[in-house]
Each structure stands twice: as structure tokens, then as C-alpha cells.
Amino acid sequence: MPDTQTSVHTKRLPPAWQTQLSDFIVSLEWSPDGAWLAAATADGQVSLIPRQPNAPVKAFSAHTAGMGALSWHPNGGPLATAGQDGMVRAWNPSEAGPIWSYQSGRAWIERLAWSPVSAGPENNNEPVLAFAQGKELHLLDARGEAVAKGEPLGSSIADLCWHPGDPIIVTAAYGGLCTWNGQTAEMLKAFEWKGAIWNCRWSPDGRWVCGGSQENAVHIWDAASGMHFHMPGYQSKIRSIDWSADGQWMATSNGIDVLLWDCSGAGPSGRQPAMFGLHSEPVTVIRFQHHGHLFAAGGKDGKLALWNGDGNEEPLAVYMGKEEISAVRWSPDDKLLAAGTASGDVFIF
């Protein structure tokens, strides 16, 4: 990867290597040690791509009806997958078949996530796997055993996200956001909005919960007080939201642009966002590094850009591709950037 931290003018961002997979890249997730990149394609295949360039890729069929999501166990345990077959499965890269499979219903599953280690049950501090199926939130342990199930909401859960340190989950659905006890699946608090919230993110410091809504707006709540900020006027549906590691910056897609909101101090109220523009078609995904204020943004036009979130509104480096960027993930050490496309390419920068 180029030395983007010291770049003055925009540089080309050439891939170090790439892999061609079978279908649309639904999700990319690095293992916690950075040794493997898991890539899920829409046809239900999962490919484990080694960190070493041009090393053999391990591939297997995870969900024949189609893929939903991936999540690595945070302390080196199994890779969890979910799909349109309504199944959740766990995999070990060294074994041929699933370690376990779990099915609670027929509705497809598109959102799942392991809790941080610190958010596991108090008796053993083991992570919990949360997934949304239809209107219900489910919790499993690392053995694939049911831990708890939440009371059904009035509409399907569109997204979920764990608190960065506490055993609390936030979900997005029609009517707003809800927080849940991550050990008992008991609802804790509702952040109401009369409309559909498509996605949700918790700030890394745990102060804010936010989401994008159907009326092309971003909503952000103070998790403790419930104070609500409403940012309307977006060009289109908010496809992606992400936070800088220190919780200062919230980046959101805004049609062909990225808007960067300063959420430090009293929050975004009364502040104007910085605008980062490069794309000719909508921005599809935004990801900050695990440390610092560098973020990557990809679009339907095939461009992938690196930006400095500290106010430099010229991209540091740009990859000029031809196919939609559908997924982006930084390696745990922030030294590698993976990007997947609608045509099944996976690039490592």
C-alpha cells in the first residue's frame, strides 16, 4: 500500500493482488489475527483467502439458498455464517464441514455479529452470537446453543450492532432503534422515530447510536439521555455509516458524496459536515481504519478512495475500477485493505 499518511497529491492505489470469486461479494471479514480474509458471495459460497499473496484459497458452500452475513469469533474461535436458508453455522478453517448448525425458523438471516469478548456473559466472559431473523433477536453461545430470544418487534429487524464494551445490542427496524440486554435479550430502551431505520451503528466510545432512515436522513441519539439529532436533506438512501475509532467523526454516504460529521463535545447539532466528493455514482460502503482518521469509501462506479478524515478534502489515493465496490474491510493491523465487487473480484491493497 502507498504511504498515504504523507501523501500531498492524490496517488493511484494499485492492488497488491486479487482473487476472482463466483458471484457478488456480499461480505468481507478478516479473522482477528489477520491471517484470513473470509469472503461471502451471493450464491452461498465462502472463500478463505490467506493473508500471503497468491496462496491457495479455501472455498466451501455454506448456504445453498444464498448468503446473508459473516462474523469471526473475536478471540480466535469459529467463523459464523448465516443465509437465506434460515441457518446459522460455525466453521473452522482447518476442518472441512461446519462445527455446528442452528435453525430457529425459516426466515432468512442477513445480520449477525459476535459480541466483543468483554460483552460476554459474566460467568465465563465468552462472546455471544446475536442474529436477527424476521422480527426477532436471537442469542447463541459459542457451541451453537440458544441463550435467549427477544420479544418480537412490530416489523422485521433490518440491522444490529453490539455496544463496543458492554453486553448491549442495538437494532434498527420500522419505528426506530432499540437496545437489548446482550445476555437475556430483554429490551432496554426504545429510540423512537416514525419511519423505517435501515441500518445502525454504535460509536466506539458508546456515547451515540445512529441510523439512516427511509426519508433520506440520519438520526443520532445520545444513548444515555435519549437526546435526538435529526439530519435530513440527504440525496438518497443512506447506504453506509461508520465511525472513527475515537468516536469523533461519523461518516455517512450521501448519494455520490461522503459527509463527515463532528460528534465531539456537544455533538453534531449546529455544525456543518465536511463533504468528500469523487464518485460519479452512489457511494456504497465506508470504512474507517481501526486506529486514526483514515477511511476508505467505495462506490457503484468502481472507484475506491482513501481519505483523511481530519479535513483534507482531496483523496489521498484512488483505485479506478469498473465494477461496483460492494464491501470494504481493513485488516486488524490496518496494513491491508480488502475490497469486494459486484462481479466477484476481491482486491487486496
Secondary structure per residue as TSV (DSSP state, phi and psi in degrees):
chain	resnum	aa	ss	phi	psi
A	1	M	-	360.0	140.8
A	2	P	-	-64.2	159.3
A	3	D	-	-78.1	78.0
A	4	T	G	-70.7	-21.5
A	5	Q	G	-64.5	-26.9
A	6	T	G	-112.1	10.0
A	7	S	-	-68.9	141.1
A	8	V	S	-105.0	-42.1
A	9	H	S	-111.3	157.3
A	10	T	-	-61.1	133.4
A	11	K	E	-110.9	156.9
A	12	R	E	-73.5	145.4
A	13	L	-	-112.9	87.3
A	14	P	-	-81.8	141.4
A	15	P	-	-65.5	141.8
A	16	A	S	-73.9	-38.9
A	17	W	E	-162.0	169.8
A	18	Q	E	-148.1	160.2
A	19	T	E	-134.2	136.4
A	20	Q	E	-98.8	120.3
A	21	L	-	-107.7	-174.7
A	22	S	S	-85.0	-20.2
A	23	D	S	-160.7	-176.6
A	24	F	-	-48.7	130.3
A	25	I	E	-80.4	109.0
A	26	V	E	-79.1	-41.3
A	27	S	E	-153.7	148.1
A	28	L	E	-128.8	136.1
A	29	E	E	-146.5	127.0
A	30	W	E	-81.4	143.6
A	31	S	-	-65.8	154.7
A	32	P	T	-57.3	-30.2
A	33	D	T	-88.1	-1.9
A	34	G	S	76.1	7.7
A	35	A	S	-78.2	-27.4
A	36	W	E	-130.5	144.6
A	37	L	E	-112.6	117.5
A	38	A	E	-90.3	129.3
A	39	A	E	-123.2	124.0
A	40	A	E	-105.8	133.0
A	41	T	E	-108.5	158.3
A	42	A	T	-60.4	-24.8
A	43	D	T	-82.3	5.3
A	44	G	S	97.4	3.6
A	45	Q	E	-86.3	145.4
A	46	V	E	-121.5	130.9
A	47	S	E	-117.6	133.1
A	48	L	E	-103.6	110.3
A	49	I	E	-101.4	118.6
A	50	P	E	-66.2	154.2
A	51	R	S	-64.8	-30.3
A	52	Q	S	-71.4	135.3
A	53	P	T	-59.4	135.5
A	54	N	T	62.1	18.6
A	55	A	-	-75.8	157.1
A	56	P	-	-60.0	139.7
A	57	V	-	-96.5	134.4
A	58	K	E	-95.0	129.6
A	59	A	E	-131.6	145.9
A	60	F	E	-153.3	158.1
A	61	S	E	-86.8	115.8
A	62	A	-	-96.3	-40.5
A	63	H	-	-146.3	106.8
A	64	T	T	-65.6	-24.4
A	65	A	T	-83.8	-7.1
A	66	G	-	125.9	153.0
A	67	M	E	-89.4	153.7
A	68	G	E	-118.4	-55.6
A	69	A	E	-161.2	165.8
A	70	L	E	-130.5	151.8
A	71	S	E	-160.4	126.2
A	72	W	E	-85.1	137.7
A	73	H	-	-57.0	131.8
A	74	P	T	-71.0	-18.2
A	75	N	T	-113.4	31.9
A	76	G	S	93.8	9.5
A	77	G	-	-81.0	-155.6
A	78	P	-	-74.3	161.8
A	79	L	E	-87.9	122.2
A	80	A	E	-94.9	139.8
A	81	T	E	-130.8	155.4
A	82	A	E	-142.6	155.5
A	83	G	E	-150.6	-173.9
A	84	Q	T	-77.2	-4.1
A	85	D	T	-84.1	0.6
A	86	G	S	77.9	11.5
A	87	M	E	-101.8	147.8
A	88	V	E	-116.3	132.1
A	89	R	E	-132.3	156.7
A	90	A	E	-123.4	141.9
A	91	W	E	-132.9	147.2
A	92	N	-	-114.5	128.5
A	93	P	T	-56.0	-23.1
A	94	S	T	-89.8	-3.1
A	95	E	S	-116.6	153.6
A	96	A	S	-78.6	-39.0
A	97	G	S	-114.3	177.8
A	98	P	-	-67.7	147.0
A	99	I	S	-71.5	-42.0
A	100	W	E	-154.7	161.7
A	101	S	E	-132.9	146.7
A	102	Y	E	-140.9	136.3
A	103	Q	E	-140.3	126.1
A	104	S	S	-112.7	-11.2
A	105	G	-	-172.8	-176.3
A	106	R	S	-97.3	-15.9
A	107	A	S	-64.3	144.2
A	108	W	-	-70.1	161.0
A	109	I	-	-123.5	120.6
A	110	E	-	-118.1	-4.0
A	111	R	E	-137.1	125.4
A	112	L	E	-153.6	154.6
A	113	A	E	-162.6	134.6
A	114	W	E	-73.2	145.2
A	115	S	-	-73.2	157.8
A	116	P	-	-59.5	155.4
A	117	V	G	-54.7	-40.5
A	118	S	G	-69.9	-12.3
A	119	A	G	-97.7	6.5
A	120	G	S	-72.9	172.6
A	121	P	-	-55.7	145.1
A	122	E	T	-63.8	-26.6
A	123	N	T	-75.9	-24.5
A	124	N	T	-139.2	-2.1
A	125	N	-	58.4	22.6
A	126	E	-	-84.7	140.7
A	127	P	-	-62.0	156.0
A	128	V	-	-117.8	141.7
A	129	L	E	-98.2	119.2
A	130	A	E	-103.7	138.4
A	131	F	E	-144.1	152.4
A	132	A	E	-106.0	128.7
A	133	Q	E	-131.5	108.9
A	134	G	T	62.9	-124.3
A	135	K	T	-93.5	3.9
A	136	E	E	-115.9	146.6
A	137	L	E	-101.5	130.3
A	138	H	E	-119.8	148.7
A	139	L	E	-126.4	131.5
A	140	L	E	-123.1	155.1
A	141	D	-	-92.5	-177.3
A	142	A	T	-70.2	-11.0
A	143	R	T	-96.2	1.0
A	144	G	S	82.7	17.7
A	145	E	-	-93.8	141.5
A	146	A	E	-66.0	132.9
A	147	V	E	-101.2	-47.5
A	148	A	E	-165.6	163.8
A	149	K	E	-139.6	133.4
A	150	G	-	-80.2	161.4
A	151	E	-	-65.7	139.1
A	152	P	-	-60.9	141.7
A	153	L	-	-83.7	177.5
A	154	G	S	-79.9	-10.9
A	155	S	S	-148.4	169.6
A	156	S	-	-67.7	144.5
A	157	I	-	-77.8	124.8
A	158	A	-	-91.7	-25.6
A	159	D	E	-161.8	161.4
A	160	L	E	-148.7	157.3
A	161	C	E	-157.4	138.3
A	162	W	E	-84.0	146.7
A	163	H	-	-59.4	144.4
A	164	P	S	-65.3	-19.5
A	165	G	S	-138.0	-29.7
A	166	D	S	-98.0	156.2
A	167	P	S	-77.7	68.3
A	168	I	E	-134.3	139.6
A	169	I	E	-117.6	142.0
A	170	V	E	-112.4	138.4
A	171	T	E	-123.1	153.5
A	172	A	E	-115.7	138.5
A	173	A	E	-162.0	-178.3
A	174	Y	E	-65.2	129.6
A	175	G	E	104.7	-6.7
A	176	G	E	123.0	-157.1
A	177	L	E	-107.2	152.1
A	178	C	E	-133.2	144.5
A	179	T	E	-106.8	148.7
A	180	W	E	-135.4	148.5
A	181	N	E	-68.5	122.2
A	182	G	T	-79.0	5.5
A	183	Q	T	-112.4	-31.3
A	184	T	T	-115.8	-10.3
A	185	A	-	62.6	26.0
A	186	E	-	-83.4	133.6
A	187	M	E	-68.5	135.4
A	188	L	E	-104.1	-47.2
A	189	K	E	-154.6	145.9
A	190	A	E	-113.0	132.2
A	191	F	E	-108.0	98.6
A	192	E	E	-85.3	141.9
A	193	W	E	-150.3	133.5
A	194	K	E	-81.9	75.8
A	195	G	E	172.0	179.0
A	196	A	E	-91.4	131.9
A	197	I	B	-103.3	125.0
A	198	W	-	-87.8	-32.1
A	199	N	-	-145.9	166.8
A	200	C	-	-149.5	147.9
A	201	R	E	-144.4	143.7
A	202	W	E	-103.2	134.4
A	203	S	-	-65.9	147.9
A	204	P	T	-60.0	-22.5
A	205	D	T	-90.2	0.6
A	206	G	S	77.1	3.9
A	207	R	S	-77.2	-40.2
A	208	W	E	-117.2	147.6
A	209	V	E	-120.8	143.6
A	210	C	E	-147.3	164.9
A	211	G	E	-166.6	162.1
A	212	G	E	-101.5	140.2
A	213	S	E	-114.6	171.0
A	214	Q	T	-67.4	-21.7
A	215	E	T	-92.9	27.1
A	216	N	T	58.9	55.6
A	217	A	E	-143.1	159.9
A	218	V	E	-110.7	137.8
A	219	H	E	-119.2	135.9
A	220	I	E	-135.2	133.3
A	221	W	E	-120.1	143.2
A	222	D	E	-72.8	117.4
A	223	A	T	-62.6	-30.6
A	224	A	T	-82.8	-48.9
A	225	S	T	-91.3	-21.5
A	226	G	-	83.3	2.2
A	227	M	-	-57.1	133.5
A	228	H	E	-115.4	132.2
A	229	F	E	-115.9	133.3
A	230	H	E	-117.8	117.5
A	231	M	E	-112.4	93.3
A	232	P	-	-88.6	-175.3
A	233	G	-	87.4	14.6
A	234	Y	-	-71.4	155.0
A	235	Q	S	-71.7	-26.9
A	236	S	S	-161.9	-176.3
A	237	K	-	-55.4	138.3
A	238	I	-	-80.0	104.0
A	239	R	-	-79.9	-27.6
A	240	S	-	-149.6	141.3
A	241	I	E	-137.4	139.0
A	242	D	E	-152.0	162.3
A	243	W	E	-120.2	146.4
A	244	S	-	-68.7	156.3
A	245	A	T	-60.7	-29.2
A	246	D	T	-90.1	0.4
A	247	G	S	79.0	6.6
A	248	Q	-	-76.3	-43.1
A	249	W	E	-111.1	133.0
A	250	M	E	-112.3	117.2
A	251	A	E	-100.4	133.9
A	252	T	E	-133.6	145.3
A	253	S	E	-73.4	145.8
A	254	N	E	-143.4	76.7
A	255	G	T	64.1	-119.0
A	256	I	T	-88.3	0.6
A	257	D	E	-116.4	169.1
A	258	V	E	-114.9	129.9
A	259	L	E	-104.6	134.9
A	260	L	E	-118.3	115.3
A	261	W	E	-102.0	134.6
A	262	D	E	-84.7	112.9
A	263	C	-	-109.0	18.1
A	264	S	S	-78.1	168.4
A	265	G	T	60.3	-124.2
A	266	A	T	-79.0	-3.0
A	267	G	-	102.7	-170.1
A	268	P	S	-79.9	-9.2
A	269	S	T	-60.0	129.2
A	270	G	T	81.9	0.2
A	271	R	-	-104.5	149.7
A	272	Q	-	-97.5	137.0
A	273	P	-	-77.1	153.3
A	274	A	E	-77.7	144.1
A	275	M	E	-115.6	130.2
A	276	F	E	-115.6	113.7
A	277	G	E	-120.7	131.6
A	278	L	-	-152.4	-34.8
A	279	H	-	-81.9	152.8
A	280	S	S	-100.6	-11.6
A	281	E	S	-132.5	167.5
A	282	P	-	-56.0	143.4
A	283	V	E	-70.3	132.2
A	284	T	E	-106.3	-28.7
A	285	V	E	-154.3	141.0
A	286	I	E	-131.9	135.4
A	287	R	E	-143.8	123.9
A	288	F	E	-79.3	154.0
A	289	Q	-	-64.4	164.6
A	290	H	S	-71.2	-19.7
A	291	H	S	-137.1	144.3
A	292	G	S	82.9	-169.3
A	293	H	S	-116.2	19.0
A	294	L	E	-83.5	132.4
A	295	F	E	-136.3	157.1
A	296	A	E	-112.7	143.1
A	297	A	E	-136.2	130.7
A	298	G	E	-117.8	157.0
A	299	G	E	-136.2	173.9
A	300	K	T	-66.4	-18.9
A	301	D	T	-82.0	0.9
A	302	G	S	87.0	-0.2
A	303	K	E	-85.5	142.2
A	304	L	E	-129.1	121.2
A	305	A	E	-122.3	145.5
A	306	L	E	-102.7	133.6
A	307	W	E	-128.8	151.3
A	308	N	E	-97.4	116.5
A	309	G	T	-72.4	-1.8
A	310	D	T	-85.9	14.9
A	311	G	T	115.7	-4.1
A	312	N	E	-78.2	107.4
A	313	E	E	-92.6	20.6
A	314	E	E	-111.2	131.9
A	315	P	E	-62.2	145.0
A	316	L	E	-79.7	-35.3
A	317	A	E	-157.9	147.7
A	318	V	E	-137.8	133.7
A	319	Y	E	-101.8	128.1
A	320	M	E	-104.0	87.6
A	321	G	-	-94.5	-175.4
A	322	K	S	-116.6	-19.9
A	323	E	S	-110.1	147.9
A	324	E	-	-49.4	133.3
A	325	I	E	-82.3	115.0
A	326	S	E	-103.2	-18.8
A	327	A	E	-155.4	145.0
A	328	V	E	-142.0	134.7
A	329	R	E	-145.6	135.1
A	330	W	E	-84.9	143.9
A	331	S	-	-67.1	159.0
A	332	P	T	-56.7	-30.8
A	333	D	T	-91.1	3.0
A	334	D	S	65.6	13.0
A	335	K	S	-88.0	-19.0
A	336	L	-	-127.6	148.0
A	337	L	E	-124.6	125.7
A	338	A	E	-105.8	140.3
A	339	A	E	-136.6	135.7
A	340	G	E	-112.8	155.0
A	341	T	E	-123.4	168.9
A	342	A	T	-67.1	-20.9
A	343	S	T	-94.9	2.9
A	344	G	S	97.3	5.5
A	345	D	E	-78.9	141.5
A	346	V	E	-121.2	120.6
A	347	F	E	-108.3	140.4
A	348	I	E	-115.7	124.4
A	349	F	-	-110.2	360.0
